[in-house]
Amino acid sequence: MKVTRIVALLSSVAAIAGCAANGGAPNASASATPTAASAGARVDNFLLVDQNLVAHELYHMSGSSAVVLVTQQNGDAVVRGQASQVNALAADYGAKGVTFLMLNSSLKDTMEDIRAEASRAGYRLPVLMDDRQLIGESLGVTRSAEAIVVDPKTWQVVYDGAVAGMPSALDALLAHQPVKVVATPSAGAQIDFPARAARAQITYVKDVAPILEAKCVACHEEGGIGPFAMTNYAAVKGFSPMIREVIRTHRMPPYDADPHVGKFSDDRRLTAEETKTVVHWIEEGAPRGEGKDPLGAKHLVAAEWPLGKPDAILDVPAFTIPSTGVVDYQHPWIVNPETEGKWLKATTIKVESRQGVHHLLTGLISEAPKPGQPAFENQWGASIGTYAVGMENEVAPKNVGTYIPPGGAIGFQGHYTPFGKEVTDHTKIALYFYKDDEKPQMVMHNMDITNNAIEIPPNDPHHVEVAYMDFPHDAVLYSAFIHAHYRGTASDLSIRYPDGKEKMLIAVPHYQFGWQRHYTFAEPVKVPAGSRLIAHYAYDNSRQNPANPDPNKTVIWGEQSWEEMFFTRLRYRWTDETSAHLVNYDKELQDGRLLGSLDSNMDGKIEKSELKGLLGKMLLPRWDQLDTNHDGVLDKDEIAAAAKMMFGQRRRPDASTSSATAPAAGGR
């Protein structure tokens, strides 16, 4: 999240989207009949990101007095010429509670192009990127420089026409009067919507069922995680309105990494063409088509273990979740059943109570605790798997593994959440090992970028926090796991190279608490020694966040879901480490974590003003003791001493979500 994005997050008002631009000569498909009428038409919910990768969801704008969408496309002289006028209207009416946005539905304009155009033209509004054209189509957009005014009380369009007529429509709406403005057409360039002409030819049998089988049925099958099974045409058609809604709001498929940044090997999203095919089919009435039902012809049942028969199954100690109340984190353990060293290839954690289990973390322990004693995280070494809401499997890249030594124990951290019914959870963990003759050459590690000093002000809709991790040796980054609680709305991960150049690796502009996962890079990321991985999290602690437990509360780091977290888990390897030549670089990485957690201005030292939240309360009383040279700041060595003092306690301050690292073996 670069400075421009932080500014956008802090200053933009949650918004909505509309229609956009492509410019050029008139096109037959662009002049086709729009799929929605103009004034009086109801606008269905949708979510789009803007040119700075900030997400805007329409129905989250219910607190606005009006929502205005001005369509835009790069190179159009008309909309460019209206930039000052639109900016002035946005400032004037923004003070009256009106949300202004622009919308680009052009197929030719990339995120970088839109960002550059907005800077050149002087647009001060978020420009929503409707690059699949679904929103522009549904709004009936045909040209840029078109103003669409939506009444959030009814979600109906009350004005659709040239920008010049929009203020009169807003005045009437704000005065609670009928909008009687006669709209004149926009003079902007025509926008090409090529899919409008072909959508009526799409059928379930020929086009839609193959997409569902390839991308959706793995969850939406009998016994699957999905709330309904896609067993046949009738079942799919019955849920088709909901399918359209969750696609338009990016809730499904559950993969939140934005497609404008990075490529991922475990990408679960529909492609642009698949998305348009499914949505257009639904909007055309979900026709069946001729032929055998591709889904109805098969009896698809979820496999007990999706990765196949496990090499070993671990039973996590059963836990009875009460119907109400607050459950402290549980720290049970079991004796390691392996009598010989094994290299772990993959893990599946299958929880019995999906409603009650928030997360389960694991860690190898060299010596088993005494009977009845908890297995706190500062005893842990390597992780053998992680479960969080919505997660499935952890699979190591080819020729990379985690070593499980014989003996000792395996510790667990269980977060259980009561949901109105007492249940007993019996979680099982499936382990998949490399065969004896295929020992991996490279060693997997885990480490977390955390910020335990987060402090989110009450009623703040866009609060941003930052933390980082400096890599002391060359490494290769495989994946990142992003975790926050109910107020978390967005996150990203960037790399700053030793020469100062920075690149965004992952952007999650619409974080969903109910779907958390690793994002695995299609090409592992080289992390040269001296590089810094930087994570940002954005939080919505306002009433506009429907999941917010209490917008009037200052929120700090905490274990329970109504508190908050800042947690990015990295899976990586050290470049010069092999399974035959182990290193202990993780200790150096660990020593810098506290500095990266507290150093909000990223200048390499800690000032008193940076000590806030949970960590601030722990360190402020010890400031004079920690500031050994009495220069008014804590430098790297002084922070390392503070970390040693804190991490030597029974529990680390971030133990609630950290897998920790082995004190000698390096967290393999």
Summary of the structure (lengths in Angstrom):
residues: 668
radius of gyration: 26.6
end to end distance: 29.5
largest distance: 81.3
contacts: 2281
relative contact order: 0.11
helix: 22%
strand: 27%
